Amino acid sequence: MTYHFSTVTADERRVADRDEVHYRARAFGPDARPHTLLVVNLSPHGLMARCDADFAEGDRLRIMLPVVGVAVAEIRWCLGGRMGVNFETAIDLASYYELLAQLMKK
């Protein structure tokens, strides 16, 4: 499928659909201070989360996730306590499905 990015919304440019989850993750911001994220959806390429911290677009986070360990991510957007991030390195599919299974158990 080919998209012309000038006419496609940000949601349509996603590489993969997101799976809905409800998971509290520990994250470390640019200043290395710990924060709690409520991850609400996830894909092998990124996630959306809620957080009370005041992050900015372009900030980098280290997010602790079961199965995969530390996922380094860049904040792509922030709005009203929500943020969307892209992982620096995509999660391989085998690990991703194992991660989803772990998150669904909780």
MDTraj code that builds the backbone (N, CA, C; nanometers):
import mdtraj as md
import numpy as np

residues = "MET THR TYR HIS PHE SER THR VAL THR ALA ASP GLU ARG ARG VAL ALA ASP ARG ASP GLU VAL HIS TYR ARG ALA ARG ALA PHE GLY PRO ASP ALA ARG PRO HIS THR LEU LEU VAL VAL ASN LEU SER PRO HIS GLY LEU MET ALA ARG CYS ASP ALA ASP PHE ALA GLU GLY ASP ARG LEU ARG ILE MET LEU PRO VAL VAL GLY VAL ALA VAL ALA GLU ILE ARG TRP CYS LEU GLY GLY ARG MET GLY VAL ASN PHE GLU THR ALA ILE ASP LEU ALA SER TYR TYR GLU LEU LEU ALA GLN LEU MET LYS LYS".split()
xyz = np.array([
    [0.0847, -0.1165, 0.0000],
    [0.0000, 0.0000, 0.0000],
    [0.0897, 0.1234, 0.0000],
    [0.0630, 0.2186, -0.0859],
    [0.1416, 0.3398, -0.0948],
    [0.0581, 0.4574, -0.0478],
    [0.1159, 0.5388, 0.0406],
    [0.0484, 0.6585, 0.0884],
    [0.1217, 0.7812, 0.0383],
    [0.0474, 0.8843, 0.0127],
    [0.1049, 1.0153, -0.0145],
    [0.0905, 1.0915, 0.1155],
    [0.2011, 1.1122, 0.1864],
    [0.1963, 1.1645, 0.3212],
    [0.1321, 1.3015, 0.3323],
    [0.1314, 1.3790, 0.2288],
    [0.0711, 1.5115, 0.2373],
    [-0.0803, 1.5050, 0.2551],
    [-0.1424, 1.3924, 0.2187],
    [-0.2877, 1.3817, 0.2284],
    [-0.3319, 1.2774, 0.3298],
    [-0.2396, 1.2236, 0.4081],
    [-0.2706, 1.1175, 0.5024],
    [-0.2510, 1.1700, 0.6434],
    [-0.3457, 1.1378, 0.7318],
    [-0.3335, 1.1824, 0.8706],
    [-0.2265, 1.1018, 0.9425],
    [-0.1835, 1.1512, 1.0589],
    [-0.0802, 1.0835, 1.1378],
    [-0.1231, 0.9414, 1.1732],
    [-0.2503, 0.9219, 1.2084],
    [-0.2975, 0.7879, 1.2439],
    [-0.2856, 0.6912, 1.1269],
    [-0.3089, 0.7386, 1.0059],
    [-0.3030, 0.6522, 0.8888],
    [-0.1594, 0.6196, 0.8492],
    [-0.0615, 0.6986, 0.8961],
    [0.0780, 0.6751, 0.8627],
    [0.1412, 0.5689, 0.9516],
    [0.0710, 0.5220, 1.0512],
    [0.1277, 0.4205, 1.1383],
    [0.1685, 0.2998, 1.0565],
    [0.2797, 0.2438, 1.0957],
    [0.3304, 0.1259, 1.0278],
    [0.2444, 0.0042, 1.0619],
    [0.1938, -0.0008, 1.1852],
    [0.1140, -0.1163, 1.2290],
    [-0.0020, -0.0686, 1.3138],
    [-0.1108, -0.1456, 1.3137],
    [-0.2226, -0.1159, 1.4013],
    [-0.1774, -0.1308, 1.5456],
    [-0.2466, -0.0644, 1.6349],
    [-0.2146, -0.0722, 1.7772],
    [-0.3110, -0.1685, 1.8459],
    [-0.2584, -0.2380, 1.9476],
    [-0.3394, -0.3260, 2.0311],
    [-0.3701, -0.2527, 2.1607],
    [-0.4964, -0.2561, 2.2034],
    [-0.5347, -0.1894, 2.3273],
    [-0.4865, -0.2707, 2.4464],
    [-0.4248, -0.2009, 2.5409],
    [-0.3765, -0.2619, 2.6645],
    [-0.4041, -0.1639, 2.7781],
    [-0.3808, -0.2071, 2.8991],
    [-0.3913, -0.1216, 3.0180],
    [-0.2793, -0.1671, 3.1093],
    [-0.1643, -0.0983, 3.1000],
    [-0.0463, -0.1439, 3.1714],
    [0.0307, -0.0251, 3.2289],
    [0.0624, -0.0337, 3.3562],
    [0.1449, 0.0696, 3.4201],
    [0.2911, 0.0318, 3.4026],
    [0.3635, 0.1190, 3.3351],
    [0.5055, 0.0947, 3.3074],
    [0.5904, 0.2019, 3.3738],
    [0.7097, 0.1653, 3.4127],
    [0.8083, 0.2600, 3.4658],
    [0.8855, 0.3148, 3.3469],
    [0.9062, 0.4451, 3.3461],
    [0.9828, 0.5087, 3.2398],
    [1.0799, 0.6081, 3.3018],
    [1.1871, 0.6331, 3.2309],
    [1.2859, 0.7307, 3.2734],
    [1.2974, 0.8360, 3.1642],
    [1.2776, 0.9625, 3.2034],
    [1.2786, 1.0725, 3.1089],
    [1.4190, 1.1201, 3.0773],
    [1.4280, 1.2309, 3.0047],
    [1.5577, 1.2850, 2.9636],
    [1.6474, 1.3202, 3.0824],
    [1.5865, 1.3523, 3.1958],
    [1.6636, 1.3867, 3.3158],
    [1.6920, 1.2646, 3.4030],
    [1.6576, 1.1456, 3.3557],
    [1.6789, 1.0167, 3.4233],
    [1.5909, 0.9973, 3.5461],
    [1.4947, 1.0866, 3.5689],
    [1.4019, 1.0668, 3.6805],
    [1.2957, 0.9646, 3.6418],
    [1.2515, 0.8812, 3.7382],
    [1.1487, 0.7813, 3.7075],
    [1.0089, 0.8435, 3.6984],
    [0.9289, 0.7879, 3.6107],
    [0.7895, 0.8294, 3.5913],
    [0.7062, 0.7039, 3.5707],
    [0.5778, 0.7158, 3.5974],
    [0.4855, 0.6062, 3.5695],
    [0.4017, 0.6425, 3.4479],
    [0.3970, 0.5501, 3.3525],
    [0.3132, 0.5663, 3.2329],
    [0.1991, 0.4664, 3.2403],
    [0.0821, 0.5068, 3.1987],
    [-0.0273, 0.4126, 3.1784],
    [-0.0345, 0.3893, 3.0282],
    [0.0162, 0.2746, 2.9845],
    [0.0178, 0.2403, 2.8419],
    [-0.1232, 0.1981, 2.8030],
    [-0.1813, 0.2658, 2.7020],
    [-0.3181, 0.2363, 2.6610],
    [-0.3263, 0.1656, 2.5260],
    [-0.2239, 0.1814, 2.4426],
    [-0.2176, 0.0994, 2.3217],
    [-0.0723, 0.0828, 2.2809],
    [-0.0497, -0.0205, 2.2014],
    [0.0865, -0.0649, 2.1754],
    [0.0947, -0.1295, 2.0379],
    [0.2098, -0.1140, 1.9740],
    [0.2418, -0.1867, 1.8512],
    [0.3900, -0.2205, 1.8587],
    [0.4418, -0.2992, 1.7653],
    [0.5858, -0.3261, 1.7669],
    [0.6697, -0.1998, 1.7455],
    [0.6079, -0.0920, 1.6983],
    [0.6814, 0.0297, 1.6631],
    [0.6638, 0.1450, 1.7605],
    [0.5678, 0.1346, 1.8523],
    [0.5458, 0.2448, 1.9454],
    [0.4262, 0.2211, 2.0340],
    [0.3910, 0.3256, 2.1093],
    [0.2781, 0.3142, 2.2005],
    [0.2189, 0.4511, 2.2276],
    [0.0992, 0.4483, 2.2869],
    [0.0379, 0.5689, 2.3399],
    [0.0203, 0.5461, 2.4887],
    [0.0486, 0.6509, 2.5680],
    [0.0388, 0.6388, 2.7126],
    [-0.0140, 0.7675, 2.7730],
    [-0.0611, 0.7554, 2.8947],
    [-0.0988, 0.8715, 2.9751],
    [0.0095, 0.8906, 3.0794],
    [0.0404, 1.0169, 3.1096],
    [0.1436, 1.0470, 3.2074],
    [0.1231, 1.1883, 3.2591],
    [0.1467, 1.2085, 3.3892],
    [0.1325, 1.3414, 3.4493],
    [0.2552, 1.4294, 3.4267],
    [0.3663, 1.3717, 3.3853],
    [0.4895, 1.4490, 3.3664],
    [0.4759, 1.5431, 3.2469],
    [0.5550, 1.6472, 3.2488],
    [0.5510, 1.7476, 3.1429],
    [0.6632, 1.7215, 3.0425],
    [0.6382, 1.6314, 2.9477],
    [0.7360, 1.5999, 2.8448],
    [0.7081, 1.6831, 2.7207],
    [0.8055, 1.6877, 2.6319],
    [0.7910, 1.7625, 2.5068],
    [0.8172, 1.6711, 2.3878],
    [0.7620, 1.7077, 2.2754],
    [0.7874, 1.6366, 2.1509],
    [0.9386, 1.6315, 2.1282],
    [0.9898, 1.5147, 2.0941],
    [1.1331, 1.4976, 2.0704],
    [1.2092, 1.4454, 2.1913],
    [1.1483, 1.4541, 2.3116],
    [1.2140, 1.3972, 2.4300],
    [1.2294, 1.2467, 2.4117],
    [1.3343, 1.1930, 2.4726],
    [1.3586, 1.0491, 2.4647],
    [1.3306, 0.9874, 2.6009],
    [1.2674, 0.8710, 2.5985],
    [1.2338, 0.7964, 2.7197],
    [1.2945, 0.6578, 2.7134],
    [1.3218, 0.6021, 2.8301],
    [1.3542, 0.4601, 2.8427],
    [1.2367, 0.3986, 2.9158],
    [1.1636, 0.3101, 2.8498],
    [1.0417, 0.2513, 2.9038],
    [1.0686, 0.1050, 2.9370],
    [1.0390, 0.0664, 3.0618],
    [1.0582, -0.0713, 3.1060],
    [0.9334, -0.1524, 3.0696],
    [0.9536, -0.2575, 2.9911],
    [0.8426, -0.3433, 2.9491],
    [0.8765, -0.4893, 2.9767],
    [0.7762, -0.5694, 3.0162],
    [0.8019, -0.7124, 3.0329],
    [0.8514, -0.7722, 2.9013],
    [0.9222, -0.8784, 2.9084],
    [0.9736, -0.9554, 2.7946],
    [1.0867, -0.8819, 2.7226],
    [1.0643, -0.7564, 2.6802],
    [1.1635, -0.6859, 2.5993],
    [1.2627, -0.6049, 2.6824],
    [1.2328, -0.5789, 2.8088],
    [1.3227, -0.5003, 2.8931],
    [1.3074, -0.3518, 2.8655],
    [1.4181, -0.2842, 2.8417],
    [1.4167, -0.1387, 2.8196],
    [1.3926, -0.1095, 2.6717],
    [1.2881, -0.0315, 2.6459],
    [1.2601, 0.0146, 2.5096],
    [1.2905, 0.1643, 2.5046],
    [1.3852, 0.2029, 2.4227],
    [1.4174, 0.3448, 2.4053],
    [1.3191, 0.4006, 2.3034],
    [1.2589, 0.5163, 2.3376],
    [1.1547, 0.5720, 2.2515],
    [1.1666, 0.7232, 2.2434],
    [1.1175, 0.7776, 2.1327],
    [1.1117, 0.9232, 2.1143],
    [0.9662, 0.9663, 2.1167],
    [0.9378, 1.0706, 2.1920],
    [0.8024, 1.1238, 2.1976],
    [0.7736, 1.1967, 2.0669],
    [0.6671, 1.1539, 1.9997],
    [0.6287, 1.2142, 1.8707],
    [0.5237, 1.3228, 1.8884],
    [0.4391, 1.3088, 1.9925],
    [0.3381, 1.4101, 2.0202],
    [0.2955, 1.4006, 2.1663],
    [0.2513, 1.5126, 2.2218],
    [0.1980, 1.5212, 2.3583],
    [0.0734, 1.6092, 2.3537],
    [-0.0309, 1.5660, 2.4240],
    [-0.1534, 1.6447, 2.4262],
    [-0.2369, 1.6046, 2.5469],
    [-0.2610, 1.6972, 2.6365],
    [-0.3521, 1.6751, 2.7485],
    [-0.3200, 1.5540, 2.8339],
    [-0.1942, 1.5342, 2.8687],
    [-0.1570, 1.4204, 2.9524],
    [-0.1389, 1.2898, 2.8765],
    [-0.1525, 1.2935, 2.7445],
    [-0.1304, 1.1751, 2.6618],
    [-0.0081, 1.1989, 2.5754],
    [0.0561, 1.0899, 2.5367],
    [0.1715, 1.1013, 2.4472],
    [0.1770, 0.9799, 2.3555],
    [0.2313, 1.0035, 2.2371],
    [0.2585, 0.8960, 2.1428],
    [0.4083, 0.8877, 2.1235],
    [0.4619, 0.7664, 2.1291],
    [0.6062, 0.7487, 2.1131],
    [0.6358, 0.6448, 2.0066],
    [0.7510, 0.6598, 1.9423],
    [0.8036, 0.5603, 1.8486],
    [0.9253, 0.4976, 1.9131],
    [0.9332, 0.3647, 1.9077],
    [1.0502, 0.2960, 1.9602],
    [1.1690, 0.3179, 1.8676],
    [1.2860, 0.3332, 1.9276],
    [1.4092, 0.3480, 1.8491],
    [1.4322, 0.2243, 1.7632],
    [1.4059, 0.1074, 1.8216],
    [1.4175, -0.0194, 1.7506],
    [1.2861, -0.0943, 1.7676],
    [1.2259, -0.1350, 1.6574],
    [1.0992, -0.2078, 1.6648],
    [1.1166, -0.3387, 1.7422],
    [1.0114, -0.3789, 1.8104],
    [1.0103, -0.5059, 1.8830],
    [0.9853, -0.6175, 1.7814],
    [1.0698, -0.7210, 1.7830],
    [1.0476, -0.8319, 1.6890],
    [0.9132, -0.8977, 1.7206],
    [0.8493, -0.9545, 1.6193],
    [0.7120, -1.0038, 1.6348],
    [0.6973, -1.1134, 1.7391],
    [0.7930, -1.2051, 1.7491],
    [0.7836, -1.3113, 1.8500],
    [0.7818, -1.2501, 1.9898],
    [0.8719, -1.1560, 2.0151],
    [0.8762, -1.0896, 2.1460],
    [0.7520, -1.0045, 2.1675],
    [0.7034, -0.9404, 2.0609],
    [0.5845, -0.8563, 2.0725],
    [0.4633, -0.9387, 2.1170],
    [0.4426, -1.0540, 2.0538],
    [0.3269, -1.1362, 2.0907],
    [0.3413, -1.1920, 2.2318],
    [0.4630, -1.2229, 2.2725],
    [0.4861, -1.2666, 2.4100],
    [0.4588, -1.1511, 2.5069],
    [0.5009, -1.0302, 2.4710],
    [0.4739, -0.9117, 2.5515],
    [0.3237, -0.8903, 2.5654],
    [0.2496, -0.8968, 2.4552],
    [0.1044, -0.8813, 2.4608],
    [0.0410, -0.9843, 2.5533],
    [0.0854, -1.1075, 2.5438],
    [0.0316, -1.2137, 2.6305],
    [0.0554, -1.1800, 2.7766],
    [0.1738, -1.1297, 2.8091],
    [0.2050, -1.0911, 2.9474],
    [0.1159, -0.9750, 2.9925],
    [0.0960, -0.8759, 2.9085],
    [0.0175, -0.7595, 2.9456],
    [-0.1301, -0.7950, 2.9621],
    [-0.1792, -0.8908, 2.8839],
    [-0.3195, -0.9308, 2.8923],
    [-0.3473, -1.0112, 3.0188],
    [-0.2442, -1.0770, 3.0737],
    [-0.2616, -1.1562, 3.1958],
    [-0.2827, -1.0682, 3.3187],
    [-0.2283, -0.9493, 3.3156],
    [-0.2274, -0.8633, 3.4354],
    [-0.3582, -0.7937, 3.4574],
])
top = md.Topology()
chain = top.add_chain()
for i, resn in enumerate(residues, 1):
    res = top.add_residue(resn, chain, resSeq=i)
    for name in ("N", "CA", "C"):
        top.add_atom(name, md.element.get_by_symbol(name[0]), res)
traj = md.Trajectory(xyz[None], top)
